[in-house]
Structure formats: C-alpha cells, structure tokens
C-alpha cells in the first residue's frame, strides 16, 4: 500500500488537470464563438457594401436614362436637364402648372425625329429598293440614318400578275409590298376583268369600267381591227394615248422583271 500523503497528492494533481482541461475547453469554445461573431459582422458589413453598391449602380443607370451627369463628371447628355428644372419648378409652385406642362411637352417633343422615308415605292425608288425575303432591309433612296426594321418582301401575286386581290379591296390587308407603278384607279379591276363582276365596288380602288383599257385587237389586230360585237374595251383612244398606255405597261413589265431577278427563288 502507498502512503496516504502520496494518494492525496495524486488525487489533487488529477483534479487540477481535469479543471485545467475544462477551462481550456471553455476557453476554446469562447474563442470559436468570438471568431464566428466576427465572421458574422464581416458578412453583415459585406452585405451592406453590396446593397449600397447595387443601389448606387441603379441610381447611375437611372441618371443615364434621364441624361444627367453622374458624380464622376462623365459626359452624359444633358438634353433633358431643362425638363428636370421645369418639373422642379412645378413641384415648388413657382409657376403656373399648365405653363409648366406646356414647356415639358415642348422639351419632350424637341427630340431628333428621323425623317419619313419614301414609303410609296414610286418608279424612281425602285432601282434602289432592296428586295429580300428573310432579313431586315431599308430603302436606299431614303436619307434617314435610321434603318427600317420591317422585313421587305414583295407580294408574289403582285409580282406575277401586277396586282393583288387583297390590295384591290382597299383595306391594305396584304402585309407584303406592292411597288407603286401607276394609280390603281387607272387600271382595270382584276375581279371585273376575270369574272365580269366585283363584289367590292365600294371599297375596291381599281377602275370598274373596261373603257380604261384599250382594245389590243383594235389597235394592233392583224386582221384589220376588232370584230367583237359590243366590245367592252376602249376603241376611242387616239394613237398618242394608246402609245402612252403601252409605254406604261412596258415600264411596269420591265420593273417586274428587274425586281423578280432580285427575289431569291
């Protein structure tokens, strides 16, 4: 057996070691908690910085849209600055509200507006007209720097026959292009020409009299003229009028052929 004094000393050392280990464990936990708290604070700080940065970027984007210089002094357009000042004057009741709104309207309307392009596709514009079936094109003869975003595609009925049934209704329901050769009122209605009647006389933009079209047999018949009794076509044109009509038709056929060559098969 060991002496009693030795046993007491060993027990005391064991208790001291256990207490030290417990204190060390608690200290370690406390240290870890402090580190976690510091990490949380850092995350909160980073989150605040992120929120402030996003808000600042949003304000800069709004300022750019409004045409106002940012803090750094970058050269943004100040075209709407009079609008901002006038709006502020209205808020402060420094001027009559109606007068303010009138001035605001003027400022908004006083922007660069692209000039209207040639939308009639007259004969002079046809050689410069780009024809395509699947890409955006613009009229070359138009002086506007803005390009048309409407796809240009010729109406195949117009290309093949020189007229479009939908166009003859006068409601512009055909979404394709019909280059303007000469007024529809000077051309015989295709329905009347093919079937003898037209159900859309009130809205049809074509002529409904056969007299607008000369009788080819009368003017160029190889048998000495037209022998059709009560021929509905015009026999009363003089040679000059007939030649003008014939020249117009030839120009239209030539333009159709030129445009047809530009249309992808």
Number of C-alpha atoms within 10 A of each C-alpha: 4 6 7 8 9 10 12 11 11 11 12 12 12 12 12 12 12 12 12 12 12 12 12 12 12 12 12 12 12 12 12 12 12 12 12 12 12 12 12 12 12 12 12 12 12 12 12 12 12 12 12 12 12 12 12 12 12 12 13 16 14 12 14 15 12 17 17 21 16 14 7 6 8 9 10 14 13 14 15 16 15 13 20 16 12 19 17 13 15 17 12 9 11 11 12 10 14 10 12 20 15 10 16 19 12 12 16 11 10 10 10 6 9 11 11 10 17 14 12 13 19 13 15 10 18 21 14 14 19 17 23 15 13 10 11 15 18 19 20 16 15 17 13 16 8 13 15 13 10 10 16 21 19 19 18 16 14 17 20 13 11 17 19 18 15 14 21 22 20 15 11 10 11 15 12 17 19 20 23 15 19 13 10 16 13 15 17 18 25 20 17 17 13 9 8 11 13 16 10 13 15 9 11 21 20 23 20 21 16 18 16 17 18 20 21 15 16 19 18 11 12 9 9 10 14 16 11 9 6 6 13 14 16 17 18 12 16 10 10 9 12 19 13 11 16 14 12 14 15 12 13 18 16 12 18 19 13 13 18 16 11 12 15 9 6
